[in-house]
Amino acid sequence: MATPNAQPFDSGTAAPEPSIGQLVQDLSANVSTLVRGEIALAKADLSASAKAGGKGIGFFLGAAVLAVFAWLLISFGLVYA
């Protein structure tokens, strides 16, 4: 009967640990991938913010033009009334 704490059979051939150079290379690749992903995310966020800001500026300018025309009409109305 097997004991519950028995370790699985080990053939004695463990996978070799990676060298410092390999670890640094993996770190460099992972950091590079992370930075590229973050830049892509920032571009997407900035694009969405710019679209919303452009829409807001457009509405504000439209309201300003309408206010100028309303002011002109009110002025003419007061002068010629």
C-alpha positions as semicolon CSV with decimal commas, in nm:
position;residue;x (nm);y (nm);z (nm)
1;M;0,000;0,000;0,000
2;A;0,136;0,345;-0,099
3;T;0,187;0,617;0,155
4;P;-0,016;0,939;0,095
5;N;0,297;1,159;0,108
6;A;0,492;0,959;-0,148
7;Q;0,675;1,165;-0,409
8;P;0,628;1,083;-0,778
9;F;0,903;0,881;-0,941
10;D;1,204;1,098;-1,023
11;S;1,428;0,970;-1,297
12;G;1,710;1,192;-1,174
13;T;1,712;1,409;-1,488
14;A;1,581;1,749;-1,392
15;A;1,541;2,021;-1,652
16;P;1,850;2,241;-1,653
17;E;1,804;2,584;-1,502
18;P;1,833;2,871;-1,750
19;S;2,152;3,074;-1,749
20;I;2,170;3,436;-1,639
21;G;2,206;3,540;-2,004
22;Q;1,889;3,350;-2,099
23;L;1,700;3,504;-1,807
24;V;1,813;3,854;-1,910
25;Q;1,712;3,783;-2,271
26;D;1,368;3,663;-2,159
27;L;1,330;3,967;-1,934
28;S;1,422;4,198;-2,220
29;A;1,170;4,035;-2,453
30;N;0,894;4,044;-2,191
31;V;0,956;4,408;-2,100
32;S;0,963;4,501;-2,468
33;T;0,630;4,327;-2,527
34;L;0,480;4,494;-2,219
35;V;0,595;4,841;-2,326
36;R;0,456;4,792;-2,679
37;G;0,123;4,682;-2,532
38;E;0,108;4,981;-2,300
39;I;0,187;5,220;-2,587
40;A;-0,089;5,066;-2,798
41;L;-0,332;5,103;-2,508
42;A;-0,231;5,466;-2,454
43;K;-0,282;5,539;-2,825
44;A;-0,630;5,386;-2,814
45;D;-0,722;5,586;-2,503
46;L;-0,582;5,906;-2,650
47;S;-0,770;5,849;-2,976
48;A;-1,099;5,806;-2,790
49;S;-1,032;6,115;-2,579
50;A;-0,940;6,321;-2,885
51;K;-1,262;6,218;-3,061
52;A;-1,470;6,318;-2,760
53;G;-1,279;6,644;-2,723
54;G;-1,320;6,726;-3,093
55;K;-1,691;6,663;-3,071
56;G;-1,716;6,890;-2,766
57;I;-1,523;7,169;-2,938
58;G;-1,745;7,139;-3,244
59;F;-2,060;7,171;-3,035
60;F;-1,916;7,468;-2,846
61;L;-1,825;7,649;-3,169
62;G;-2,170;7,578;-3,311
63;A;-2,330;7,726;-3,001
64;A;-2,101;8,031;-3,025
65;V;-2,202;8,090;-3,389
66;L;-2,570;8,062;-3,298
67;A;-2,517;8,305;-3,008
68;V;-2,356;8,561;-3,242
69;F;-2,644;8,535;-3,489
70;A;-2,896;8,564;-3,204
71;W;-2,715;8,872;-3,073
72;L;-2,723;9,028;-3,423
73;L;-3,094;8,958;-3,464
74;I;-3,175;9,097;-3,120
75;S;-2,963;9,407;-3,192
76;F;-3,139;9,472;-3,526
77;G;-3,472;9,413;-3,359
78;L;-3,399;9,670;-3,088
79;V;-3,266;9,927;-3,337
80;Y;-3,551;9,901;-3,591
81;A;-3,838;9,830;-3,351
